[in-house]
Amino acid sequence: MKLRSAGVVLSLTLWSLTAVADDMHHHDLGEKLGTVSFPISCSPAVQKPFERGLALLYSFEYEEADNQFKAVAAKDAKCAMAYWGQAMSLYHQLWARPGKEDLKRGADLLVRAKGLKPATGREREYIDALTVFYSNTDKLDHRQRADGYAAAMAGVYQHNPQDREAGVLYALALLASGPERDPSQANAGKAVAILNKLFDEQPDHPGIAHYIIHACDNPSMAGIGLAAARKYAAIAPSSPHAVHMPSHIFARLGLWQDDIHSNLAAIAVADKMQMHTMHHRMHSMDFLNYAYLQIGDDQNAKAQIDRLATVHKQDVEQDYRDYYDNMMASFAARYAIERRQWKEALALQPVAGATPGIQAETFWAHAVAAGHLRDAAAAQESLTHYEERVEAFKRSPKGYLAEGLKDEHDEVKAWAAYARGNTDEALRLLHAAADDQDKIGKGESELPAREMLADMLLELNRPQEALAEYEVSLKTDPNRFNGLYGAAQAAEMSQQKQKAAGFYAQLVNNCAGSNSDRPELERAKTQMAAR
């Protein structure tokens, strides 16, 4: 069969399994997913649908991508790449590890793809590379197989230098492989080098912009990802994840209004889709809750909590019910801690039925609050409960994620030490967590350890040291409400009036137009008016 290439701008059709069954007729509903060109040696009738599936895959619309690749297989049962696409849809490379059932299904799909004897060596290479990930699952752990897949995709990329898609998929494989906590960001750097070159050549490709954002989703590289962040939503406005994803960079850079706009738009897109999109909504609500708190808009931050409370857990997609519990815990903890409501935080209850790792989040909030209240008994109790949950989490199927709690664990120990009066140990632990976050990064909506360190120093009446830490924290986590206010206080106490005025002015500017009744903001306005 003659190899066909269609440089398809996927803004034309919204496919469904029903339409595919009816000779794959389509209707122009204005769908825009970006530009993808991936020639396959299948029936000409499935070229465009295949590229639509790939565009969905690039934007992590895994469910719809899987449906599209199934539709391609239904139209052309001998299309080996349709089965490769289905197997790719099961491997959520930057989200979660496939379970045993998905690993078996993926392996079976690739056996079927190989059995169809694809007509081109390029297609065989793609199938062979993905087979590495789905092979030897009883002998090799996820990280080893992810590394093996990345190495195999390096070969595909090298053997097919004119194939941009090989570069995109190799870059993604790099981001999903290597050490979990690599301060050098080596794989991210390699991926960005590949993707930036491709972005110049194909600026409307959804995967290129998307993976640049993911590669740069850390403190040291966030600025590099801003250009891609500014474009991605316009490239694939029909994907909720694509519309949301720029906010990862906006949150890193403290661009709160951009962050809010991005996530409100993503929820609006998700609301229009005829598929399971609750996980998209929750993810955007997480970013909204955090962003609103950074402009002092507690009312709209609380609205995200109230909106989540109206969602019934059983209505959330099965694979995302733990995520629902996690959002329930983290929204409540963040809302209390960011507003400095220590007694409110200390009264929070763990989410009933949640996994130990998720329940640990509530005891983190307890420890921070107890530390500020200098309640040694409550802080020690929080530390005990936290460590019990973490140990149980390590023994669970998702125990591999416990490594990511290292800095949080140090924060809990630090506030417990502070509450009992061991300030040297408390400061040492927070220094260690802050230094680690500077190298590794942290979640976009997490409280920075260095800001905590500065808060602690300020409480200890060491304002000059506190100011130095606030200033470092505001470089990695710019424009945070409490970081700016704390820096202003520390500068005032250090008799650095000009610096204090600058921080107060920035806080007032960030909160302009917000629905805020924070006393800190009122004080900042008063201080500015007095100048």
Beta strands, then each sheet from edge to edge (+ up, - down):
strand 1: 8-9
strand 2: 35-36
sheet 1: 1+ 2-
end
